[in-house]
Amino acid sequence: MNERAGTLDSTPAGGADAEAFIVTGATVRAPGRAVRIAAAAMVGPLLGFVCFAAGVRQPQLSYIGVLAVAEATLLFLTATLVPRVLWGEGPKGKTTVRVDEQGLWFDRRRVLSRETVANVSLSLAPRRNVIVAAGPAPLSTFEIVLEDEAAARGLTAALDRSGSLPSYSVDAAPVLASRRWLVVALRAAAALPVLALLLTLMTLKLRAVLPVGYVPLVALAALFVFRREAPMRVVLGADGLALWGGGRAGLWRFVPFRLVENAVPCERGVELRLASGDALTLRVAGVDPNVDAQGDALATAVLAGFSHARLSTRDVNLEATLGRGTRDRETWMRELRALRERGGYRALSLSEERLVAAVEDPHAEPTVREAAALLIASAGATDLEDRIREAAARAAAPGLAAALAASATRR
């Protein structure tokens, strides 16, 4: 059994500058995998049967049936075999499980994005600790079995770190207003070649192959180009707010409260003025009768975080000592490991209380909080693990919660 309980990696799959919680030697089961494979395998034959049956009087449909079977088979084989070829399988069915700001990964394959983790549960038993991570769809549930209890608890905390944080569905239009026309231009560039090809085929009298009129076809293209963005999700932590894109778009932006210069309530939400000069409008989306109350709650929570950040004082000397600064992550982590081997925070004559205060300060620089947690863990201060976990549970900064949770499980 080769497990690293909460190992920090300097080159995670989600990006070279992100933290991750990693365990190896896990057994992974996907209860809905067999159903998905069976359903995918049936798509091609069903389409082919329908087209062949309809092709008795229209030979063109028989041709479409052959293409449907061939393409469905190709897609099925690609989806099944390519992940195995590119990512491989762990030895004897063992899998490396990774949690970072982008979501849940099995080996090098992301199975759930962070915003789609709907529920996480942990069942403890001797040498068989089962974590169940459920996504939004019935077939997106995964079971992770670990022998090490500390690793199971750490992985659960890393996965469930946003579950206890308040979140709101907000209208994406005001958030993406400055980039709206760029998005439209990119969609148009993608849609025009396809639209031109289809119109050309229709002009060549292949209407039987494309039984769609000109007007509906153009209308569908216009709908694709100018469609509204799906609502975004804003997750509020003690340190700031994380904006997640709709669907599987992932993290769009993280805004620390310490970088907010002004916050003003508005209709169904709040308007923010950032230190960079950018303006950000967050309005709760939906037609729920309580949408106004949700907007008031969002504004109240943001104003509270903003006010707390303005009153907080930063430990400048500690940030200069432990902060990453201009160093790349690999160099910074290497120096922290060297410091830990020389005696941890005692080598710097730093008090334990000062380091704990840095970990619990939501407005401290994230790398300082992570470094302080690592130094506390290096000293074996197990009595402080709960306080580090609580700080992790309140963090919305990408990667920070996983990093703090990893530190709290070190032995």
Secondary structure as GFF3:
##gff-version 3
##sequence-region A 1 411
A	DSSP	beta_strand	20	29	.	.	.	ID=ss1
A	DSSP	alpha_helix	33	54	.	.	.	ID=ss2
A	DSSP	alpha_helix	59	87	.	.	.	ID=ss3
A	DSSP	three_ten_helix	91	93	.	.	.	ID=ss4
A	DSSP	beta_strand	94	100	.	.	.	ID=ss5
A	DSSP	beta_strand	103	106	.	.	.	ID=ss6
A	DSSP	beta_strand	109	113	.	.	.	ID=ss7
A	DSSP	three_ten_helix	114	116	.	.	.	ID=ss8
A	DSSP	beta_strand	119	123	.	.	.	ID=ss9
A	DSSP	beta_strand	129	134	.	.	.	ID=ss10
A	DSSP	beta_strand	141	146	.	.	.	ID=ss11
A	DSSP	alpha_helix	149	159	.	.	.	ID=ss12
A	DSSP	beta_strand	167	170	.	.	.	ID=ss13
A	DSSP	alpha_helix	172	175	.	.	.	ID=ss14
A	DSSP	three_ten_helix	177	179	.	.	.	ID=ss15
A	DSSP	alpha_helix	180	203	.	.	.	ID=ss16
A	DSSP	alpha_helix	214	226	.	.	.	ID=ss17
A	DSSP	beta_strand	232	236	.	.	.	ID=ss18
A	DSSP	beta_strand	240	244	.	.	.	ID=ss19
A	DSSP	beta_strand	251	256	.	.	.	ID=ss20
A	DSSP	three_ten_helix	257	259	.	.	.	ID=ss21
A	DSSP	beta_strand	260	266	.	.	.	ID=ss22
A	DSSP	beta_strand	269	274	.	.	.	ID=ss23
A	DSSP	beta_strand	279	283	.	.	.	ID=ss24
A	DSSP	alpha_helix	291	311	.	.	.	ID=ss25
A	DSSP	alpha_helix	316	322	.	.	.	ID=ss26
A	DSSP	alpha_helix	329	341	.	.	.	ID=ss27
A	DSSP	three_ten_helix	344	348	.	.	.	ID=ss28
A	DSSP	alpha_helix	352	360	.	.	.	ID=ss29
A	DSSP	alpha_helix	366	378	.	.	.	ID=ss30
A	DSSP	three_ten_helix	382	384	.	.	.	ID=ss31
A	DSSP	alpha_helix	385	393	.	.	.	ID=ss32
A	DSSP	alpha_helix	400	408	.	.	.	ID=ss33
###
